[in-house]
Amino acid sequence: MPRTTAWGAVVVAVALATFGASCSAGSDSGKPGGAPAVADRPADSAPAAEPSPPPIPTATPVEKVRDAFAGMQATLDDSCTPADCAYFLRRVFDELHRLDGAMKASEKGPGHFAEPIRLIKELDTGIGSDQTFDNLKKHQTALIATRDEINTWMQGHPDDYR
């Protein structure tokens, strides 16, 4: 057997032996799949309590303004065609509010985005709580104008979306 092959076999054997020792260290080796031994209690006794599951995250990650702006910009080439008008108007409305939330949560603070936030608030005053297609269609001109004004404002603030 060549010398390098012999050393390779030794290295593999040592690694396997080390791995096997680390897997069985601290366990009750008398029982298959035995529980780890704990210094304060015998290996045969049951644990005092089940470990609690990991906490469920409650806060959603804050969306970046640039990502929300990209979503709003994706509506720029669309229009209210008879087949897709309801979808289009709803999407513009949703993207504006997604951007509004991102701006309000931004590390720059809502004061930095005062103009677009004001435009969305004015739009919401006009639309009210009725977000049905008929009402969005009734306010289509204001909805599209708000989107376009915010797009223009954002174009003047490239550091907010790059």
Secondary structure in CASP SS format (residue, H / E / C, confidence):
PFRMAT SS
TARGET T0000
AUTHOR 0000-0000-0000
METHOD secondary structure of the structure
MODEL  1
M C 1.00
P C 1.00
R H 1.00
T H 1.00
T H 1.00
A H 1.00
W H 1.00
G H 1.00
A H 1.00
V H 1.00
V H 1.00
V H 1.00
A H 1.00
V H 1.00
A H 1.00
L H 1.00
A H 1.00
T H 1.00
F H 1.00
G H 1.00
A H 1.00
S H 1.00
C H 1.00
S H 1.00
A C 1.00
G C 1.00
S E 1.00
D C 1.00
S C 1.00
G C 1.00
K C 1.00
P C 1.00
G C 1.00
G C 1.00
A C 1.00
P E 1.00
A C 1.00
V E 1.00
A C 1.00
D C 1.00
R E 1.00
P C 1.00
A C 1.00
D C 1.00
S C 1.00
A C 1.00
P C 1.00
A C 1.00
A C 1.00
E C 1.00
P C 1.00
S C 1.00
P C 1.00
P C 1.00
P C 1.00
I C 1.00
P C 1.00
T C 1.00
A C 1.00
T C 1.00
P C 1.00
V C 1.00
E C 1.00
K C 1.00
V H 1.00
R H 1.00
D H 1.00
A H 1.00
F H 1.00
A H 1.00
G H 1.00
M H 1.00
Q H 1.00
A C 1.00
T C 1.00
L C 1.00
D C 1.00
D C 1.00
S C 1.00
C C 1.00
T C 1.00
P C 1.00
A C 1.00
D C 1.00
C H 1.00
A H 1.00
Y H 1.00
F H 1.00
L H 1.00
R H 1.00
R H 1.00
V H 1.00
F H 1.00
D H 1.00
E H 1.00
L H 1.00
H H 1.00
R H 1.00
L H 1.00
D H 1.00
G H 1.00
A H 1.00
M H 1.00
K H 1.00
A H 1.00
S C 1.00
E C 1.00
K C 1.00
G C 1.00
P H 1.00
G H 1.00
H H 1.00
F H 1.00
A H 1.00
E H 1.00
P H 1.00
I H 1.00
R H 1.00
L H 1.00
I H 1.00
K H 1.00
E H 1.00
L H 1.00
D H 1.00
T H 1.00
G H 1.00
I H 1.00
G C 1.00
S C 1.00
D C 1.00
Q C 1.00
T C 1.00
F H 1.00
D H 1.00
N H 1.00
L H 1.00
K H 1.00
K H 1.00
H C 1.00
Q H 1.00
T H 1.00
A H 1.00
L H 1.00
I H 1.00
A H 1.00
T H 1.00
R H 1.00
D H 1.00
E H 1.00
I H 1.00
N H 1.00
T H 1.00
W H 1.00
M H 1.00
Q H 1.00
G C 1.00
H C 1.00
P H 1.00
D H 1.00
D H 1.00
Y C 1.00
R C 1.00
END
